Structures are given as C-alpha cells and as structure tokens.
C-alpha cells in the first residue's frame, strides 16, 4: 500500500462475486462477476468519476468500498487502513468518514420519518450530539443545502425530487465526512434540476474539501464534475486518466465508442462527429468472455484478445488502459 | 397550408384531481409536415406526452378531458372521430412507441404472436403471411436470427432489442406518422446510439414522418429538423433545429441549454442553473408561467401571459422579453 499522504482511498485488486445457488440443497452453481479485480486510487480533495453502462459493476464497486458487501478478495485502504476484514465496531469509526448519496431520492428517504429525523439520524446512530445540538445541526445542514430550516417537521412526500436529493446530501454531510460516494445522484432528476444539484455538490466540495467518488452513466456529467475518470466495462476498469486526457485522447476502443455515442446538444457539432456504433449488448457477468471482457463487441479485436486478459498498464504518465492494442490510438 | 400532415390547433387537456383541475395542455398549436422529424422537448410534467396522447385520444377519461382544439389529420379531425375511426388511425396510420417496452408488450405472449395479431387484425393478412411479414420486419430493425426469435417471450429480449421489436410493431402497418415517446430514455448510451441510428436509417428508407418526444436536448440535436419546447402546458418556443441551438430566444430554452454539461466541454465552469421548480397549473395563469423562475422577468411578465409570436420567419417564442436588449418586446 502507498505511503503517499495525498491518497485517501486505495483500492487493490478488488473482487466482488455474488454466488448463484440452485436446486434443493442450494448448491453453488456459479457467480455473478460484478467486480472482477480492479485497482485505483482516489486522491484527497479530488473527484474521481466512475462511469459505465448498467450492469458494469460501478454501483457494486461503491458499495464494496463502504464494506456494505463483503468483498470476495482484494483490499480497500482508507487513510492507510485496510477496511477489508475489519470488525463491525472497528468499521463504525470509518463509517463516519465515508458517506453515500443514492440515486433514487424517493427510495432512499424513509417516508415515515420527518426531514429532521432523517438528517439527524447519523448523529443519533453515532451518538455524537445531544438532542439540542442535533436540532441546531439539522438546521445548519438544511441551510447548507439551500433548503429552508422550517422544513424539519415535514415528510419526504412533501418535496420534489430535487429537494429530496438535497435532503439526501444533507444527511450525508451530517457527520462531516471526508469522503462521499455519489451513486448516480442526479440521474433521477429533471434537466433543469440536475444543474442545481451538480452546482451544490461542487460548492460543498470546495467549502469542506470533500473527496468524491462520482458514479454515473452519463459521460457529459462525469466530464463536468470529475478531475479524473475511470471507465468500467463488465466488472473491470478499462481506462483511467484525467478528464481532459480521457475525452481528448481516449485509448480504449470501448471509451472511444462510449464517447462517440453521447449526444451533443448542438446540431452543428453533432453532425461533424465520427460515430462508432457498437454491435450487440453487454454480455452476462455470470459468464464473462475469456481474455478481454470487451472483445465480443470490440471493433478491433484479434485472436490474442480471447486468450490473454490485457494488463491494466500505464501507457502514458497517469493514463492507464487495459487493451492489447491501445498504442494504436496513442 | 395543404402540405401539413397533421395540424393541431388550440389543443387543451385537463385532468380532474382531488386538489383541483390540472391544466396539462393549454392551447397548443403546431403543424407537422410530411417527411419531417419534429422534436417535442420539455421536462416531466410539461405536457409533451399528454399533447400527443390527446391527439391520439389515448387520454383516460375520467380523469382526463380534452376541452378544446382540433387535430386535423388527412383532412379529418381526430378529436371528432368515432371510436371505430380513431382505432383505425391509431393502429395503422399513426403509430406510437413508448418509453418502456417491457410494459407495452404483453409479458405472457410470444413476440411472434403479438406481431402477427396486429397484422392479421389491421391488414387482414393470413397467419402465414403475417408470420413471414413479422420476420421481415424484425430483420429490418436489425434483430439477428429473426426467425428463431418469434417464439421468444418479451423478457428474453434485452432492453435495446425490445425497443427494436416495438419499432418493428409500430412500422408493421406502414404508418404515416411515427410518434416516439422517449424511446431511448431507459436504455444505455451505446444502445441508445444503436436505436437512433436505426430510426435514422428507417427514416431515409421509408421517408417516415416522426414526432420524437424527449427531455434530452442532446439527442434531439442530431435527429430533428424542427424543435418545439414546452413548459407548463404551453409551447414556449419553436424553431428549426440549428436556429434553436444557435439562437435560443426564450429564457427557459436559454437556461436549459446552459444547464447541460457537454461531453465536448473544454474548460470547467459552473453550470447555469434555473432556480425553482416547474409549476403545476391548477389555474390558467394570468402571468407568464415561467416568470417566477426567470431572471429577466419584467413587470409585464407578471401581468400578462405572452402568446407565441414570430421573431423570424420560422422561429416563434412566447416571451415578453427581448433577450438581446433585455427589454420588453413591442
């Protein structure tokens, strides 16, 4: 593990397989290879974007980092301590440092709790404040996320999607964490509301020097908010580099296809682009293809891609890619 | 104007709810030329879907009611047709593709049967003809091994493939107009790109007239020739696609375009955000419905609701403010 002080989170060969049981005696017949061995760092104060299509394992990655799933193998170092294998009590201490904002602001807030109780709950659970302090803190947090402090006694159903997401953000901030995993925090929101929440997240990051792992499927949003971006495909990170490098010099054929598939809200710029349309669908993670996971849809795949899994190598300084032929685009 | 395939005039649709009457569509007028692709853009609840459902008379009544307007299609008003006549139009001459193919397909019937049913019913084909034609249609929309997929159930298809099946079914009776309601919203970007490519190809091959309903200004930029922007049940701007993206006139359109992160964004900057929420209209507003969120609102905007007016030959906007001078239009 790294001695580098600037690295807040270091993930090493993280594997998360979910077993599939069948039959009367519940015999294990296979596994969903949700995360298949990934390694990356998140530096203090940065936003690392984790982007990929549905089923690529990006949400599982986030949850496994928080030890909400027990990883099959691998290590997650947070501030130098390996979280994997920690006891519940030991983990509790770290939970205060790491919080999560969820995708669906309708499902992630308990409809029977008031806004005040929802935002104050982390403080109660961790037993860090008196009732009076909690009340003050809740009002402070509501103010931070630009909601009126008079909302404390209301219930989630009285709020719109954007407002609910702000409540979710306030709850995540309650314990003053240093690291927040944002799991598709805006994809359930309307266009004009998305910008409000993105701006809020950026302002809070500056104010509290927060570190984000920003999980999303929307490459435009990820480009906007991230300092560095990791692209996932079928349980593996296929490319990782700084935002501008990724978008101007993508090296992995999947990244190239993904970028060219994103619509640009400008008919003139859109017409000028070259399109790479991928054939077919993402294969099942129960039985990922041998060798390179992307080879079944890859426009440049050759025999070696089926035989040998490409290394995740640093082709240019700070630019990692897992493809046998990545040099072609370099 | 005789070259209009569909001519909608002063359409109004309301819904009775416990809280009062919701004015979902408030005097919407537009024409659709043969062979063009019209984009209907707006956020959830702006009335874009209800407008098209009203035209096809697919509004459940009660609670919904079309209270005024005409929708002339091939010389006949759809809103005055007998149930039998409108059924004939719906299946055959105007077809609709919905957002979620899984809820639009019958889960317990084989795909082949669902396709053949339509063909035997609307076109009076025999079972055998229908079967052959179904295979042809599935091949046309790019489903591999179409013949072998006929006995499959909807759940055996992936999301993208299901949407292809929906498009094949919509095309089966050679419709004059295809209405696509957010057909790619539930899909991943690479699959979305496949579907858009497919629709473009079919449009060229068959010379189809399309109305594409979406909240995504990105996708519409590369697809439509003309765009209508809706807000709170009103058309607030209408222009040819290039004109709209290059010179948006309405503050809402300007705000919406400014709030979108772009995948080709170079410098990091704060997104423009439209504060507040879209209104739910329980009363016909006396003021401009956008005034509470508009940063340029003038005194007049709070007193009179602006009508859609031309700013140039084919560019219309409903706004009192001249966005260049920030002063009132005469």
Interface residues (C-beta under 8 A of the other chain):
Chain A: X53 X54 X160 X162 X190 X191 X192 X193 X194 X195 X196 X198 X199 X202 X217 X218 X219 X220 X221 X223 X224 X225 X244 X247 X257 X258 X259 X260 X261 X262 X263 X264 X265 X266 X267 X268 X269 X270 X271 X275 X277 X278 X281 X282
Chain B: X43 X44 X158 X160 X161 X188 X189 X190 X191 X192 X193 X194 X196 X197 X215 X216 X217 X218 X219 X221 X222 X241 X242 X245 X246 X255 X256 X257 X259 X260 X261 X262 X263 X264 X265 X266 X268 X270 X271 X272 X273 X274 X275 X277 X278
